[in-house]
Amino acid sequence: MDVIQRIAEELAVNVKQVSAAVNLLDEGATVPFISRYRKEVTGGLDDTQLRLLEERLGYLRELNARRQTILDSIASQGKLTPELEKAIKDAETKTLLEDLYLPYKPKRRTKAQIAREAGLEPLADALLDDRSLIPEQTAAAYIDADKSVPDVAAALDGARQIIMERISEDAELLAELRERIWQKGLIYATVVAGKEQEALKFKDYFDYEEAINKIPSHRALALFRGRNEDLLNLYLKPGAEDKEEHDLCAQLVSRHLKVTDTSKPADAWLAETARFAWKIKLYTRIDLDLKLRLREAAELEAIRVFSGNLKDLLLAAPAGPKATMGLDPGIRTGVKVAVVDPTGKLLATDTIYPHPPRKDWDGSINTLAKLIEKHKIDLVSIGNGTGSRETDQLVADVMKRHSELKFTKIMVSEAGASVYSASELAAKEFPELDVSLRGAVSIARRLQDPLAELVKIDPKSIGVGQYQHDVNQVQLAKGLDTVVEDCVNAVGVDVNTASVSLLKQVSGLSASISENIVAFRNENGPFANRKQLKKVPRLGDKAYEQAAGFLRIMNGDNPLDASSVHPEAYPVVEAIIGSTGKSIRDLIGQSQFLRSLNPANYTNEYFGLPTVTDILQELEKPGRDPRPEFKSVEFKAGIEKITDLEVGMRLDGVVTNVANFGAFVDIGVHQDGLVHISHLSDTFVKDPRDAVKTGEMVKVTVLEVDVERKRISLSMKTNPEASESRPERNNQKPAAHKPKQQAPVQSSMASAFAKARISK
């Protein structure tokens, strides 16, 4: 109940809603199913709230499990006091919990432990209790050569080690110092001596300083990558004035020891002990803790950005069920050709060689024209890799020479196509097909339906993230999997055409059940209704309940089977039919009539107002696709390579990736241009994803072209010439111990390109 109460407070909803959602999750229900079909039960919690709830539920349950382990461990040592037990039970974070456990945690034999074994703990206690004692005189009584305490200095050092360990394990002091430095501390980076040339991609960070709690995720991950590659040194400074802040932190430790008058012999000695504890124990631990905190926060933000880009890409507009030709461009190795029918079934393949060294331009045009005519091709999908503009020109020539052929050519991202080509899945789908031709099939299909094709590729290979190899791979995979699941279930799946890869993303369906569905379909023909799904081996009642509403059967026995209306709610539709006297086919699509109905008239003990309202909206447009209408971008003729660009050109482009510092845009010259965050809009933009999304078509102005370094700076502003690029405020300062360097003036655009180069 504590967990449920806490989640309710965090989500600003009531306990009953959270409790109901938790019960459903524990019973095996998925987030898409709960958000779509259990609105009455959860009080209308949406998918975003449910994802947060699911995440927090996992964290808090792990926290409670760890809490119990710690309580049991301390109790077994006979050291669990009522005060300590209360503090552990009240701990709200894993960090605080581990801080409280630190003094009782089994550890290797420390200097403090050796000192205790030598009988020096009473000396440490005495000096803490009576500040008037003279440490040297008091320590003389503890000299014992047999216990490796040969003199006064050894006795005092042992006592100091005991006190320092106690200080370093004090949860309250650790929390205070950790938060102080998080608020005031700075990260300082320098290049590793002698590696200036090797580390050029990290040039922005050769002499860099920024408040630790202000560093954006892309800069933090760049810093950590530089350190991991042994090219950058990273230091944590407790404050702007390094020495002064170190002294203040040491004074905080002294106050914690209640050192108030350093004129007393023991106080002076304890003040020195506090300085040692800060420098040797506390600062070292806090340095590690805060760098870890910075890294974890940066990773979470990078995963958030990656997930957002992936969602935009998966929910990109589909061209729809049209006969499509896919072209995987290549120069020396030729252009791979694949033709698929409107359902994505492979019909034909070929390889043409229009480019050097063969230069069979006319022969390639004839081959493409024959295939287009034979298979009545509607769309030609051209991958945007090497040779794409030359291949695009080839297809344009086909259109000129064969005006009788009516088709549309479209450039698409081929990111991940090569990964799919060499995958086990592709080998299973096309065992007889050459690896190089499988990519062309993928390029054709991803134009027809991006979602259905991209689910076959590991999301990390699609290329819409930043620093994806630097973040926690388990968290990244989990985050991306939830995005794929949400997207697939938001769109719905045609059970008679879907692949195993697509089906297994449907709520309630595992990989094995999905394989059984496809096998059943192949053996018995297309499903005629949703009820037939129950005949699929291993697809039991629970899986059917979770999946049925997301599985579509087009042109089947029951029109409702092509909609998102769940079979369990068909009685509601029957009630509407009964009261209106209309058949289901007369109801579907009749927006004006359906909107005239009062949803409250059809509620019952099982289905409330939210479900009935959803049903009426679905009847207006059954199986409606939440994805936008398909549009294609036409790159400007004659602009095919970076040398064709000129400053001031106004071009059409498509967003290929969005990062925290801006967006990358394909303008058809084999090199994406960068729109820095300061040029995304005429108004201030805090988060680039508020301004653009991956796959979106945009108009850009060329600001700068650097042919040698293959950099293109773009702007989406209405009048970019009227506004100057502002230098990015990265608070670069020299270290106190290092002579100040004169850094070259660098535009925000150039700085962003440097970050983009590092993030790849």
FENTAFEN-V447735 format. One record per residue. N is the residue number from 1. OMEGA is omega in degrees with one decimal (NA if undefined). Layout:
N:OMEGA
N:OMEGA
//
This chain:
1:177.5
2:179.3
3:-178.9
4:178.5
5:-177.6
6:178.8
7:178.6
8:179.5
9:-178.8
10:-179.3
11:-178.2
12:174.7
13:-177.3
14:-175.8
15:-178.2
16:179.2
17:-178.6
18:-179.3
19:179.8
20:-180.0
21:179.6
22:178.5
23:179.6
24:178.2
25:180.0
26:178.0
27:177.3
28:178.3
29:179.3
30:179.2
31:178.5
32:-179.6
33:-177.9
34:-176.1
35:-176.9
36:-168.7
37:178.9
38:-178.1
39:179.6
40:-177.0
41:-175.6
42:-178.4
43:174.4
44:176.2
45:-178.6
46:-174.6
47:178.2
48:178.0
49:-178.4
50:176.9
51:177.3
52:179.1
53:-179.2
54:-179.5
55:-178.9
56:178.5
57:178.7
58:-178.9
59:-175.8
60:176.1
61:174.7
62:178.8
63:-179.4
64:177.8
65:178.0
66:178.4
67:-178.6
68:177.6
69:-179.4
70:178.5
71:179.6
72:-179.0
73:-178.4
74:178.8
75:-180.0
76:177.1
77:-178.6
78:-175.1
79:-176.5
80:177.5
81:177.5
82:-179.2
83:179.6
84:179.0
85:179.3
86:-179.7
87:179.9
88:-179.8
89:-179.3
90:-177.2
91:-174.1
92:179.3
93:178.0
94:179.9
95:-179.8
96:179.9
97:179.9
98:176.2
99:-179.6
100:-177.5
101:-172.4
102:-178.6
103:-174.0
104:-176.5
105:177.0
106:-176.3
107:177.2
108:-176.5
109:-176.6
110:175.9
111:179.0
112:179.0
113:177.6
114:179.4
115:178.0
116:179.1
117:178.5
118:176.5
119:-175.1
120:179.3
121:176.2
122:177.4
123:178.1
124:179.8
125:-178.7
126:-178.9
127:176.0
128:-175.1
129:-175.0
130:-175.3
131:-179.8
132:179.6
133:173.9
134:-172.9
135:-176.6
136:-179.5
137:-178.6
138:-176.4
139:-177.2
140:-177.9
141:-175.1
142:178.4
143:-179.3
144:-176.6
145:-179.7
146:179.7
147:179.1
148:173.6
149:-171.0
150:-176.2
151:-178.4
152:-178.5
153:179.3
154:178.8
155:-179.7
156:177.7
157:177.2
158:178.3
159:179.8
160:179.1
161:179.3
162:-178.8
163:179.2
164:178.9
165:178.0
166:-179.2
167:-175.8
168:-179.5
169:179.5
170:-173.6
171:-177.6
172:179.8
173:178.7
174:-179.0
175:-178.8
176:-178.7
177:-178.9
178:-178.7
179:179.2
180:-176.6
181:174.8
182:-179.6
183:-173.0
184:-172.1
185:178.2
186:172.2
187:179.8
188:-178.3
189:172.9
190:176.9
191:176.7
192:-176.6
193:177.7
194:-177.5
195:-177.2
196:-179.0
197:-179.3
198:-174.6
199:-174.6
200:179.9
201:176.7
202:-172.9
203:179.3
204:-172.7
205:179.3
206:-179.5
207:-164.8
208:178.5
209:178.5
210:178.1
211:-174.0
212:-177.8
213:179.7
214:-175.1
215:176.5
216:-173.4
217:-176.6
218:177.9
219:179.5
220:-178.5
221:175.1
222:178.8
223:-178.7
224:177.2
225:178.0
226:178.0
227:-178.2
228:177.9
229:178.7
230:178.4
231:179.0
232:168.8
233:179.0
234:178.9
235:173.2
236:175.6
237:-176.7
238:178.9
239:-178.5
240:175.7
241:-168.2
242:-176.0
243:-178.9
244:-178.7
245:174.8
246:179.7
247:-179.5
248:178.2
249:176.9
250:177.7
251:176.4
252:177.9
253:178.0
254:179.6
255:177.8
256:176.7
257:-179.4
258:173.9
259:-175.5
260:-175.0
261:-175.0
262:175.1
263:176.8
264:-175.5
265:-177.7
266:178.5
267:179.5
268:179.7
269:179.5
270:177.3
271:176.8
272:176.4
273:178.4
274:179.0
275:177.0
276:-178.6
277:179.1
278:-173.3
279:-172.1
280:-173.4
281:-170.0
282:-177.0
283:179.1
284:-179.4
285:-177.9
286:176.2
287:178.8
288:-177.3
289:-174.9
290:174.1
291:176.2
292:178.4
293:178.6
294:-178.7
295:-179.0
296:179.0
297:179.1
298:179.2
299:179.0
300:179.2
301:178.5
302:178.1
303:177.6
304:179.4
305:179.6
306:-178.3
307:179.1
308:178.6
309:179.7
310:179.2
311:179.7
312:-178.7
313:-179.5
314:-178.5
315:175.4
316:-176.6
317:176.5
318:176.0
319:176.1
320:-176.2
321:179.1
322:176.9
323:-171.1
324:173.6
325:177.7
326:178.8
327:176.3
328:-172.0
329:174.2
330:179.1
331:-176.8
332:-175.4
333:178.1
334:178.9
335:-179.2
336:-175.8
337:174.7
338:178.5
339:177.5
340:178.9
341:-176.7
342:178.9
343:-179.3
344:179.9
345:-178.7
346:-179.2
347:-175.5
348:175.2
349:177.4
350:173.1
351:179.8
352:-175.0
353:-177.3
354:-172.7
355:177.6
356:8.6
357:-175.1
358:177.5
359:178.8
360:-175.1
361:-176.8
362:179.2
363:179.0
364:178.4
365:-179.9
366:-179.8
367:-179.7
368:-178.3
369:179.8
370:179.7
371:-179.6
372:-179.9
373:-176.8
374:-174.1
375:176.9
376:-176.3
377:175.8
378:-174.4
379:171.5
380:-176.3
381:-175.7
382:177.1
383:-172.5
384:-179.3
385:-179.4
386:180.0
387:-174.9
388:-178.3
389:176.0
390:178.4
391:176.2
392:178.4
393:177.1
394:-179.6
395:176.7
396:177.4
397:175.0
398:-178.8
399:-179.2
400:-175.9
401:-178.4
402:-176.8
403:178.5
404:179.3
405:-176.6
406:178.1
407:179.9
408:176.7
409:-176.2
410:175.9
411:179.0
412:176.7
413:177.9
414:-179.9
415:177.7
416:-177.9
417:-180.0
418:177.6
419:177.6
420:-176.0
421:-176.0
422:-175.5
423:176.7
424:180.0
425:-180.0
426:179.1
427:179.8
428:-178.2
429:-179.0
430:-175.4
431:-176.5
432:-173.5
433:177.7
434:-177.7
435:-176.3
436:-178.6
437:180.0
438:178.9
439:179.1
440:176.8
441:-179.8
442:-179.9
443:177.9
444:-175.9
445:-177.0
446:172.4
447:178.7
448:-177.9
449:-177.6
450:-177.1
451:-176.4
452:-177.4
453:-175.9
454:177.8
455:179.3
456:-174.4
457:174.4
458:-177.2
459:-178.3
460:-178.7
461:-176.1
462:171.8
463:178.0
464:179.6
465:173.8
466:-179.8
467:-173.6
468:-179.7
469:-177.2
470:-175.2
471:177.9
472:-172.6
473:177.9
474:178.9
475:179.5
476:-179.3
477:-179.9
478:-179.8
479:-178.7
480:178.2
481:179.2
482:177.8
483:180.0
484:-179.9
485:-179.0
486:-178.5
487:-178.8
488:-177.7
489:175.9
490:-178.3
491:-174.5
492:-173.2
493:174.3
494:-173.2
495:-178.0
496:179.1
497:-173.1
498:175.5
499:175.6
500:-179.4
501:-179.9
502:-178.1
503:-176.1
504:175.2
505:-179.8
506:179.2
507:174.9
508:-176.8
509:175.4
510:178.8
511:-177.6
512:177.9
513:179.3
514:176.7
515:178.7
516:178.7
517:-179.5
518:179.3
519:178.8
520:-179.9
521:-179.3
522:-176.8
523:-172.8
524:-177.7
525:-176.2
526:174.8
527:179.4
528:179.6
529:-177.4
530:-179.1
531:-179.2
532:179.9
533:-178.7
534:178.5
535:-179.8
536:179.3
537:176.4
538:176.0
539:-175.5
540:-175.6
541:-177.8
542:179.3
543:179.1
544:179.4
545:-177.1
546:-169.5
547:-167.0
548:-176.9
549:-177.7
550:179.7
551:-177.4
552:173.0
553:-176.1
554:177.7
555:179.6
556:-178.1
557:-175.0
558:-179.8
559:-179.1
560:179.9
561:177.7
562:-176.6
563:176.8
564:175.0
565:-178.1
566:179.5
567:180.0
568:-178.4
569:178.0
570:177.6
571:177.1
572:179.4
573:178.2
574:177.7
575:178.2
576:178.3
577:-178.7
578:-176.2
579:-177.3
580:-179.3
581:179.8
582:174.9
583:-179.4
584:-179.5
585:176.5
586:-179.1
587:-173.1
588:176.7
589:-179.3
590:-172.9
591:-175.5
592:-179.2
593:-177.9
594:179.8
595:178.5
596:-179.0
597:178.0
598:-177.7
599:-177.1
600:-179.5
601:-174.2
602:177.0
603:175.3
604:-176.0
605:-178.3
606:-174.9
607:-178.0
608:-175.8
609:-179.4
610:-178.3
611:-179.5
612:177.7
613:177.8
614:-178.7
615:179.9
616:178.2
617:179.9
618:179.1
619:177.5
620:-178.9
621:-175.2
622:177.3
623:-177.6
624:-176.8
625:-178.8
626:-178.4
627:-177.5
628:177.7
629:-176.7
630:173.6
631:178.6
632:179.0
633:176.1
634:178.4
635:-175.8
636:179.9
637:178.0
638:178.0
639:-171.8
640:179.0
641:-172.7
642:-179.7
643:177.4
644:-176.0
645:174.5
646:178.8
647:179.6
648:178.7
649:175.7
650:-172.8
651:170.3
652:179.0
653:177.6
654:-178.0
655:-178.9
656:-178.4
657:177.3
658:178.1
659:-179.3
660:-177.2
661:178.6
662:-177.0
663:176.1
664:-174.8
665:175.7
666:177.9
667:172.1
668:-179.4
669:177.5
670:180.0
671:179.7
672:173.4
673:-179.5
674:169.6
675:-179.8
676:-177.6
677:-179.3
678:179.9
679:180.0
680:-174.8
681:174.9
682:179.2
683:-177.8
684:178.2
685:178.5
686:-179.7
687:-178.6
688:-178.0
689:172.5
690:-176.2
691:-177.7
692:176.9
693:177.6
694:-179.2
695:-178.0
696:176.2
697:-174.7
698:172.2
699:-176.6
700:174.9
701:178.4
702:179.3
703:-173.7
704:177.7
705:176.5
706:-174.5
707:-176.0
708:-178.5
709:178.8
710:178.4
711:177.0
712:177.7
713:-176.4
714:176.2
715:174.2
716:179.3
717:179.7
718:-179.1
719:-174.0
720:-178.1
721:-176.3
722:-178.4
723:-179.8
724:175.4
725:178.6
726:175.6
727:179.6
728:-177.2
729:179.0
730:172.0
731:179.9
732:177.8
733:177.1
734:175.8
735:-177.3
736:-175.4
737:-173.1
738:179.1
739:-176.5
740:178.5
741:176.6
742:-177.8
743:178.2
744:177.0
745:-174.3
746:-179.8
747:178.1
748:-179.3
749:179.9
750:178.6
751:-180.0
752:177.0
753:178.6
754:179.5
755:-179.8
756:-179.8
757:-179.9
758:-172.0
759:-177.7
760:NA
//
